[in-house]
């Protein structure tokens, strides 16, 4: 035989040996391609301990990074809101006269007394000066109101 034909026959024989599957269990049979089967315990099978641990770690890291990103975004929003409120401080309440309605203060003046009026709790700080608790974002503030 000529050399190219020998190389071709040997190459085909090698490929057939790699693809051939002899079943060691009865019934004995000769097949061309082995039946696909995953052996549990190998690293890349779906039910292996190594595969489960790897996927769990990857998912936990992903969820932790999402939680950290959410926390950073919330902190940035809170910092922006704090700087916005801190840039314009509210006028301090005067004890001698009346306070304009809608004035927002972060702390009540000294001597305020809680007074429920019509089921709503107001803080009477001076004659005719009432404050009502409210939220500004996550902060508790007091707004001057007329009961």
C-alpha positions as CSV (number, residue, x, y, z in Angstrom):
1,X,0.0,0.0,0.0
2,X,1.0,3.5,-0.5
3,X,2.0,5.6,2.4
4,X,-1.0,8.1,2.4
5,X,-3.5,5.2,2.4
6,X,-1.7,3.6,5.4
7,X,-1.8,6.9,7.3
8,X,-5.5,7.3,6.5
9,X,-6.4,3.7,7.6
10,X,-4.4,4.1,10.8
11,X,-6.0,7.5,11.5
12,X,-9.5,6.0,11.0
13,X,-8.6,3.0,13.2
14,X,-7.4,5.3,16.0
15,X,-10.6,7.4,15.8
16,X,-12.7,4.2,15.9
17,X,-10.8,3.0,18.9
18,X,-11.4,6.3,20.7
19,X,-15.1,6.3,19.9
20,X,-15.8,2.5,20.5
21,X,-17.4,1.5,23.7
22,X,-17.3,-2.0,25.0
23,X,-19.9,-2.6,27.7
24,X,-18.3,-4.6,30.6
25,X,-21.7,-5.5,32.0
26,X,-24.1,-8.0,30.5
27,X,-25.4,-7.8,27.9
28,X,-22.1,-7.3,26.3
29,X,-22.3,-4.9,23.3
30,X,-20.2,-2.8,21.1
31,X,-21.2,0.8,20.6
32,X,-19.7,3.8,18.9
33,X,-20.2,6.4,21.5
34,X,-20.6,5.9,25.3
35,X,-23.9,6.7,26.9
36,X,-23.7,10.0,28.7
37,X,-23.7,9.7,32.5
38,X,-22.6,12.0,35.2
39,X,-20.8,10.4,38.2
40,X,-21.9,12.1,41.3
41,X,-19.0,13.4,43.2
42,X,-16.9,14.7,40.3
43,X,-16.3,18.4,40.6
44,X,-18.4,19.6,37.6
45,X,-21.5,17.4,38.0
46,X,-24.7,19.2,39.2
47,X,-25.1,17.2,42.4
48,X,-21.5,17.0,43.6
49,X,-20.5,18.5,46.9
50,X,-17.7,20.5,45.2
51,X,-20.1,21.9,42.6
52,X,-22.8,22.7,45.1
53,X,-20.2,24.4,47.4
54,X,-18.8,26.4,44.5
55,X,-22.2,27.6,43.3
56,X,-23.3,28.5,46.8
57,X,-20.2,30.5,47.4
58,X,-20.6,32.3,44.1
59,X,-24.2,33.1,44.8
60,X,-23.5,34.3,48.3
61,X,-20.7,36.6,47.1
62,X,-23.0,37.9,44.4
63,X,-25.8,38.6,46.9
64,X,-23.3,40.2,49.4
65,X,-22.1,42.5,46.6
66,X,-25.7,43.5,45.8
67,X,-26.4,44.2,49.5
68,X,-23.2,46.3,49.7
69,X,-24.1,48.3,46.6
70,X,-27.6,48.9,48.0
71,X,-26.1,50.0,51.4
72,X,-23.7,52.4,49.6
73,X,-26.5,53.9,47.5
74,X,-28.6,54.4,50.7
75,X,-25.7,56.0,52.5
76,X,-25.1,58.3,49.6
77,X,-28.7,59.3,49.5
78,X,-28.8,59.9,53.2
79,X,-25.6,61.9,53.1
80,X,-27.0,64.0,50.2
81,X,-30.3,64.6,52.2
82,X,-28.3,65.4,55.3
83,X,-26.2,68.0,53.5
84,X,-29.3,69.4,51.9
85,X,-30.9,69.9,55.3
86,X,-27.7,71.0,57.0
87,X,-27.1,73.7,54.4
88,X,-30.2,75.6,55.4
89,X,-30.5,75.5,59.2
90,X,-34.0,76.2,60.4
91,X,-34.6,79.5,62.3
92,X,-34.5,79.0,66.1
93,X,-37.8,79.3,67.8
94,X,-38.4,82.4,69.8
95,X,-39.9,82.1,73.2
96,X,-41.1,85.6,73.3
97,X,-43.4,85.7,70.3
98,X,-45.2,83.4,67.9
99,X,-43.4,81.2,65.5
100,X,-44.4,81.2,61.8
101,X,-46.6,78.2,60.9
102,X,-44.7,75.4,59.1
103,X,-41.3,76.2,60.8
104,X,-39.3,72.9,61.1
105,X,-37.0,72.3,64.1
106,X,-35.0,69.3,64.9
107,X,-35.4,69.5,68.7
108,X,-38.1,71.0,70.8
109,X,-37.3,74.0,72.9
110,X,-37.0,73.6,76.7
111,X,-40.2,73.5,78.7
112,X,-42.5,71.9,76.1
113,X,-45.5,69.9,77.3
114,X,-47.2,67.2,75.4
115,X,-50.9,68.2,74.9
116,X,-53.4,65.9,73.0
117,X,-55.9,68.0,71.1
118,X,-58.7,66.2,69.1
119,X,-56.7,62.9,69.3
120,X,-53.5,64.4,67.9
121,X,-50.5,65.0,70.1
122,X,-49.1,68.5,70.0
123,X,-46.3,70.0,72.0
124,X,-47.2,73.3,73.7
125,X,-43.9,75.2,74.1
126,X,-45.2,78.7,74.8
127,X,-48.5,80.3,75.0
128,X,-49.9,79.9,71.4
129,X,-46.9,78.1,70.1
130,X,-47.6,74.4,69.2
131,X,-45.4,71.8,67.5
132,X,-46.4,68.5,65.9
133,X,-44.0,65.6,65.4
134,X,-43.3,64.7,61.7
135,X,-40.7,62.7,59.7
136,X,-38.4,64.3,57.2
137,X,-36.8,61.3,55.5
138,X,-35.7,59.1,58.4
139,X,-35.3,62.0,60.8
140,X,-37.9,63.0,63.5
141,X,-38.6,66.7,63.3
142,X,-41.1,69.1,64.8
143,X,-43.3,71.4,62.7
144,X,-45.0,74.4,64.1
145,X,-48.8,74.1,63.7
146,X,-52.1,75.5,64.8
147,X,-54.2,72.9,66.5
